[in-house]
Amino acid sequence: MRALIFDFDGLLMDTETTLLESWRWAYRQHGLELDPAGFFADHGGDANEPRYAALAAAVGAGFDRDGSHRRRQAYRLTLNAALTPAPGVVAWLDRAAELGLRLAVASSSPRPHVASMLTQAGLLDRFETLATGDEVAAHKPDPAVYRLALERLGVPAATALAFEDTPHGVAAAHAAGLRCVAVPNPHADRSRFGAADLLLTSAADITVDELLTRLDPAT
């Protein structure tokens, strides 16, 4: 094993919860309640346009899409400002560095979001490279962003391990030839992670050494 490649949103930091809460807030500005069923898309990348279309339909005439977006984004930034790394993540990164493992991020989100949040958490310098959704033509479950991360690391997929929080992320990792550890985010259905090579509740469940023992045939 030579490298570990991490998804970002919902895995390294719980930005999925702040996303959902920002949309709940947007609905409440109009005296409405968001039904969270089906809120999270089965693909990576920006899913906001259908969400705004649904809000516009619920509000009716006079809905200000641009103003709603600005206000919601500002509110989400205040929520994101309080985020810290997910439990166990820093310990994983510390031990990976001690073992000489190379580290990358492969996210469907755009680079400015990923880089700013990692900087806030003091984690940006831990990663040798970032591969992000604004650099590829298709988002997860398409494997393009994982292939980009592997290309930048210069390692074959057989020598790297992916970490994901969604079923479509696991599918993307596998399509790129990677084994994948799943740590579902709080809003993901754990029953949908049967394809993962290992399913955890939290990064704090297991050490990097134990992960390698389980998943690295050379160990």
C-alpha positions as CSV (number, residue, x, y, z in Angstrom):
1,M,0.0,0.0,0.0
2,R,1.5,3.3,-1.1
3,A,-1.4,5.9,-1.0
4,L,-4.7,6.8,0.7
5,I,-7.2,8.8,-1.3
6,F,-10.0,10.5,0.6
7,D,-13.4,11.9,-0.4
8,F,-14.0,15.3,1.3
9,D,-17.6,16.3,1.9
10,G,-19.2,14.2,4.7
11,L,-16.0,12.2,5.2
12,L,-13.2,14.5,6.4
13,M,-15.7,17.1,7.6
14,D,-19.4,16.9,8.1
15,T,-20.3,19.5,5.4
16,E,-23.3,17.3,4.4
17,T,-25.1,18.3,7.6
18,T,-24.4,22.0,7.1
19,L,-25.7,21.7,3.5
20,L,-29.0,20.1,4.7
21,E,-29.4,22.6,7.5
22,S,-28.8,25.6,5.1
23,W,-31.7,24.3,3.0
24,R,-33.9,23.8,6.0
25,W,-33.2,27.4,6.9
26,A,-34.0,28.6,3.4
27,Y,-37.4,26.9,3.5
28,R,-38.1,28.3,6.9
29,Q,-37.5,31.9,5.6
30,H,-40.8,31.3,3.7
31,G,-42.6,29.6,6.6
32,L,-42.1,26.2,5.0
33,E,-40.5,22.9,6.2
34,L,-38.1,20.9,3.9
35,D,-38.9,17.2,3.6
36,P,-35.4,15.6,3.8
37,A,-36.5,12.5,2.0
38,G,-34.6,12.4,-1.3
39,F,-32.6,15.5,-0.5
40,F,-29.2,14.0,-1.1
41,A,-28.5,13.1,-4.8
42,D,-27.1,9.8,-5.9
43,H,-24.2,11.5,-7.6
44,G,-21.5,14.0,-6.8
45,G,-21.3,17.6,-7.9
46,D,-23.8,20.5,-7.7
47,A,-27.4,19.4,-7.2
48,N,-28.8,22.8,-6.2
49,E,-30.8,23.7,-9.3
50,P,-33.5,21.0,-8.8
51,R,-33.5,22.0,-5.1
52,Y,-34.1,25.7,-6.0
53,A,-36.8,24.6,-8.5
54,A,-38.6,22.7,-5.8
55,L,-38.3,25.7,-3.4
56,A,-39.6,28.0,-6.1
57,A,-42.6,25.8,-6.7
58,A,-43.4,25.7,-3.0
59,V,-43.0,29.5,-2.5
60,G,-44.9,30.5,-5.7
61,A,-44.8,33.8,-7.6
62,G,-42.2,36.3,-6.5
63,F,-39.6,33.8,-5.5
64,D,-36.1,35.4,-5.7
65,R,-33.8,32.6,-6.6
66,D,-30.6,34.7,-6.7
67,G,-31.4,36.4,-3.4
68,S,-32.3,33.1,-1.8
69,H,-29.0,31.6,-3.0
70,R,-26.9,34.4,-1.5
71,R,-28.7,34.3,1.8
72,R,-28.5,30.5,2.1
73,Q,-24.8,30.5,1.1
74,A,-24.0,33.1,3.7
75,Y,-25.9,31.1,6.4
76,R,-24.1,27.9,5.4
77,L,-20.7,29.7,5.7
78,T,-21.5,30.5,9.3
79,L,-22.3,26.8,9.9
80,N,-19.2,25.6,8.1
81,A,-17.0,28.0,10.1
82,A,-17.7,25.9,13.2
83,L,-16.7,22.5,11.6
84,T,-13.7,20.5,12.7
85,P,-12.3,17.3,11.3
86,A,-14.5,14.2,11.7
87,P,-13.6,12.0,14.7
88,G,-10.6,9.8,14.0
89,V,-9.5,11.6,10.8
90,V,-6.5,13.4,12.3
91,A,-5.3,10.2,13.9
92,W,-5.5,8.5,10.6
93,L,-3.6,11.2,8.8
94,D,-0.9,11.3,11.5
95,R,-0.3,7.6,11.3
96,A,-0.4,7.6,7.5
97,A,2.4,10.2,7.5
98,E,4.4,8.1,10.0
99,L,4.1,5.1,7.7
100,G,5.2,7.1,4.6
101,L,1.8,6.7,2.9
102,R,1.0,9.4,0.3
103,L,-2.3,11.2,0.7
104,A,-4.7,12.8,-1.7
105,V,-8.3,14.1,-1.9
106,A,-10.7,13.1,-4.6
107,S,-13.9,15.2,-4.4
108,S,-16.7,16.0,-6.7
109,S,-16.9,19.5,-5.1
110,P,-15.0,22.4,-6.6
111,R,-11.4,23.1,-5.5
112,P,-12.1,26.5,-3.7
113,H,-14.6,24.8,-1.4
114,V,-12.4,21.8,-0.6
115,A,-9.2,23.8,-0.2
116,S,-10.8,26.5,2.0
117,M,-12.4,24.0,4.3
118,L,-9.2,21.9,4.6
119,T,-7.3,25.1,5.4
120,Q,-9.8,26.0,8.1
121,A,-9.3,22.6,9.6
122,G,-5.5,22.8,9.4
123,L,-5.4,19.8,7.1
124,L,-4.5,21.2,3.6
125,D,-0.8,20.6,3.9
126,R,-1.4,17.0,4.8
127,F,-2.3,16.1,1.3
128,E,0.1,15.9,-1.6
129,T,-2.6,16.6,-4.2
130,L,-6.3,17.5,-4.6
131,A,-8.4,16.3,-7.4
132,T,-11.7,18.1,-7.6
133,G,-15.0,18.1,-9.5
134,D,-14.2,21.3,-11.4
135,E,-11.2,19.5,-13.0
136,V,-13.1,16.6,-14.6
137,A,-15.9,16.1,-17.0
138,A,-18.1,13.9,-14.9
139,H,-18.8,13.4,-11.2
140,K,-19.1,10.4,-9.0
141,P,-20.1,7.6,-9.6
142,D,-18.0,8.3,-12.6
143,P,-14.4,7.4,-11.7
144,A,-12.8,10.4,-13.4
145,V,-11.8,12.3,-10.2
146,Y,-10.2,9.1,-8.7
147,R,-8.3,8.5,-11.9
148,L,-7.0,12.1,-11.8
149,A,-5.9,11.6,-8.2
150,L,-4.1,8.4,-9.1
151,E,-2.4,10.1,-12.1
152,R,-1.2,13.0,-10.0
153,L,0.2,10.6,-7.3
154,G,1.7,8.4,-10.0
155,V,0.7,5.2,-8.3
156,P,-1.4,2.3,-9.7
157,A,-4.9,1.7,-8.3
158,A,-3.8,-1.6,-6.8
159,T,-1.5,0.2,-4.4
160,A,-4.0,2.8,-3.1
161,L,-7.0,2.7,-0.8
162,A,-10.1,5.0,-1.1
163,F,-12.3,6.3,1.6
164,E,-15.9,7.3,1.0
165,D,-19.1,8.3,2.8
166,T,-21.7,7.6,0.0
167,P,-22.6,4.6,-2.1
168,H,-22.0,6.5,-5.4
169,G,-18.5,7.4,-4.0
170,V,-17.8,3.7,-3.3
171,A,-18.9,3.0,-6.9
172,A,-16.6,5.6,-8.3
173,A,-13.6,4.3,-6.3
174,H,-14.3,0.7,-7.5
175,A,-14.7,1.8,-11.1
176,A,-11.2,3.4,-10.8
177,G,-9.8,0.0,-9.6
178,L,-9.5,1.0,-5.9
179,R,-10.5,-0.9,-2.8
180,C,-12.8,1.3,-0.7
181,V,-13.4,1.8,3.0
182,A,-16.9,3.4,3.6
183,V,-17.6,5.7,6.6
184,P,-21.2,6.7,5.8
185,N,-22.2,10.3,6.6
186,P,-25.0,10.8,9.1
187,H,-27.6,11.0,6.3
188,A,-26.6,8.0,4.3
189,D,-28.4,4.7,4.3
190,R,-25.9,2.1,5.7
191,S,-27.8,-0.7,4.0
192,R,-26.6,0.6,0.6
193,F,-22.9,0.1,1.3
194,G,-22.8,-3.6,0.6
195,A,-20.2,-3.1,-2.1
196,A,-17.7,-1.5,0.2
197,D,-14.6,-3.5,1.1
198,L,-14.9,-2.4,4.7
199,L,-17.8,-0.6,6.4
200,L,-17.2,1.6,9.5
201,T,-19.2,3.8,11.8
202,S,-16.5,6.3,12.3
203,A,-12.8,6.8,11.5
204,A,-12.3,6.4,15.2
205,D,-13.4,2.8,14.9
206,I,-10.1,1.5,13.6
207,T,-6.4,2.5,13.3
208,V,-4.6,2.8,10.0
209,D,-2.4,-0.2,11.0
210,E,-5.6,-2.3,11.4
211,L,-6.9,-1.1,8.1
212,L,-3.7,-2.1,6.3
213,T,-3.8,-5.5,8.0
214,R,-7.3,-6.1,6.8
215,L,-7.1,-4.7,3.3
216,D,-3.4,-4.8,2.2
217,P,-2.5,-8.2,0.9
218,A,1.2,-7.3,1.2
219,T,0.9,-6.7,5.0
